[in-house]
Every structure is written in structure tokens, then in C-alpha cells.
Amino acid sequence: MTIREVGTPMTASQRRSYREAPDSSFQETYRAAFQARMAAGSDGQVSAEVRTLERLLGTTHTELSALRGVSDASQAAYAAILNKAYDAGDLGDARQFLATLSALELDAVRQNHGLADPIDTAALSEEGAANLLLPEGYSVDLNHDGIDEVGAARTAHFPPRDAPAEFREAWFQATAGMDEGSMMTYGLMMHGAIYGMQIDGQSQGPRYAPDNMDSYRRIVSDYLASLEAQKAFLADGQYERDKRFFTQLEALLNT
């Protein structure tokens, strides 16, 4: 997930604001990597352990763990939990699997997903449970509402996992080098236009097909028109900043 379609590495900010759906070989590939890690053993060097965890859990997961202060030991425990889950086969009942974990194991899951409260397995949706058993950087959206349930948390990411590859590439080009706050702001604007606003768990407002390039072209065109209409009422610098970004994105979408 760290390499775009054209082979250019994604920035750290882009990785943290995007989630990829695991493909059909994800669990098998993970289990093979975990077994290789266990067979290799540990040479006692912290740096080697960190590199091994990154190869296993992914760059996004280990980056976010570092930002949250999650220890290597907790990440290693979480990695073992994932391997146990994938060994069990189909994760169609993730809640049932989580209910078999000890309190210490559940706390490792909690820490690795940055959750504040202890995990109540009985209160989880199936989507919320399934996403706890995927490393950060991966997720599923079982009800296709554009919101990922992770435990009891509800999170949004952009671009959508089913957006056309052409749009994802245009987005990553337009946001390359952008600070994380600005990228998240623009991502939330686009997300809201695609899925509508979420009020009490229900989408309100217009929705566009996330897998259609014309959806994104129309949204960007509408934003540019709105900028012109609201120009006199915008904060200093906002018109120029937003006009520059959406004009660049529009050009990329039309190439």
C-alpha cells in the first residue's frame, strides 16, 4: 500500500489518510510472513525487531504505533493475535474470535488501534470487529456507507477504496507534499460530497458513485463554482489556496 500505481512512494501523510481493502491473498501472505519471522528468531537488536514488525504489520501500522507510543512488545503481541485469527480461517465472525481473547490480548488490540476505552466484544458490529483484526492501513466497509467502524470508533478516509485508479493517482499527485492538516481538510470535503454528511449514523445530503470518475469531476467543478460565488465571504487567503488546489486537481482529472 505504500506504492502508487505509477510506482511512486506515497508520503507518510497520504498513507495515514488512506485505507486499502485486503485482497483475497492477504491472510495467507500474512501467515507466511509471520511464520518466517518466528523461524528467523530474534538477534536481540531493537532495530531489527522494528524492521521485522514493519514488514509484517506494514509501514502505516508501525508509523502510527510510533506516534501513539505503542511499544514493540504490544505490536508483537498484536501480530501474534492476527496470526491466530488468520489461522482460524474465515473471519466471517470476527466478534466471536475476539470474544475468545484474554483481557491482555484485547488490550493489545485496543492499543494497536489507538482506542481509548476497553473493547466490549458484545457491543461490536461485525464491521467494527473485523477492522480490529486488520493492521492499520487496511480496513473493510461492510455496509458501504463510506465510514469505517473500528471497534466502537467510526472513522473516514479518502480516497474511497473503490475509487477509480485514475482518481486515486490524481489525488495523490495533487496532495503530494501537502501538510497533513490541509490534506485531511480537503479529503473530508470530498468525502462529504461523495457520501453526504453523517448525522446520527445516517447520511444526509447528496451522494455520488465513488467508483465513477465523473462523480469526482462534477464535485471539483462544483467546488470551483462555489468558490467564485462565495469569494467575497471567505477568510483571507482561502480563495487563493482552494482555487489553486481544485484547479490543479481538475486538470489532473481531465488529462
ABEGO torsion letter per residue (X at the ends): XABBAAGBBBBAAAAAABBBBBBAAAAAAAAAAAAAAAAAEBAGBAAAAAAAAAAAAEAAAAAAAAAAGBBAAAAAAAAAAAAAAAAAEBAABAAAAAAABBAAAAAAAAAAAGBABBBBAAABBAAAAAAAABBBGBBBBAAGAGBBBBEABBBBBOBBAABBAAAAAAAAAAABGBBAAAAAAAAAAAAAAAAEBBBGGBBBEBBBBAABAAAAAAAAAAAAAAAAAAAAABBBGAAAAAAAAAAAAAAAAAX
